Amino acid sequence: MMEYIIIIFGIIALLGTITTYLRASPFDKLIGLAVMMGGVIPLIVLKGYLDVAILVAIIMPLTTIFILQATGRNTDES
């Protein structure tokens, strides 16, 4: 049964990787990275590296916020 769970999370991580590779927009790439992390973090926890999973779960949203600020569109038309 555990093999199926690992395969499912691996497929989720692979789909996130493919989405990140194929998209051109930085915002779409961030969504792909989030999907990839959604598949990778449970695999890290299953291997017993809970401290690494916590670190990745903290760093990923923070870097996303900075990347969105850096690539944000200027909607001010003045």
N, C-alpha and C positions, 0 to 999 in steps of 0.2 A: 504494500500500500504506500509506503514511503517513497518508492521509486516513482510512482505516478505523481506525487506532489512535487518531487524534484523536477520531473519532466514538464509539468504545467508551469512552474515558475521559470524554468529555463526557456520555455516558449515565449512567455511574457517578456522576459529580458531580451530575447532575440528580436521580437516584434518591435520593442522600443528602440533597439539598435538600428534596425532597418529603417524605421520611421525617421530617426534622427539623421541617418545618412541620406535619405531621399528628399527630405524637405529643404527648401531654400530659405524660408523665413526664419529668423532667429527665434521668434516666439513659438513656431511649430517645432523647432529643434529642442526647445526647452520642455515642451510637452512630451516629446519622444524620450528625452532624458529622464523625465519623471516616471514614465511608464517603465523604462529600463530599470530604474532604481526600485520600482515596485516589484520587479521580478528578482532583483539581485539581493535586496535586504533580507527577505525570508531565507534565501539560500545561505547567506552568511550566518544567520541565527541557527539554522539547522546544523551547520558545521561546528557550532559552539563558540563562535566569536561574537558574543553579545556586545562587548565593548567596542569592537570595530563597527558593528551595525548601528550602535547609538551615535558614534562619531559621524558616520555617513549620513544618518538621519538628521543630524544637526547641521552639518556643513552644506548639504544639498539645498535646502530651502534658503539659507543665507546667501549662497552664491547666486541662486536664481534671482533673488531680489536685487543684488548688485548688477547682474547682467541685464535684467529688465530696465533698470534705471539707466544703464549705459547705452542701451540700444533703443530706448523709448523714442517714440515719435513726438515731435514738437507740434502740439495742436493749437498753440497760440498764434493767431494770425495778425498780430499787431506789429 
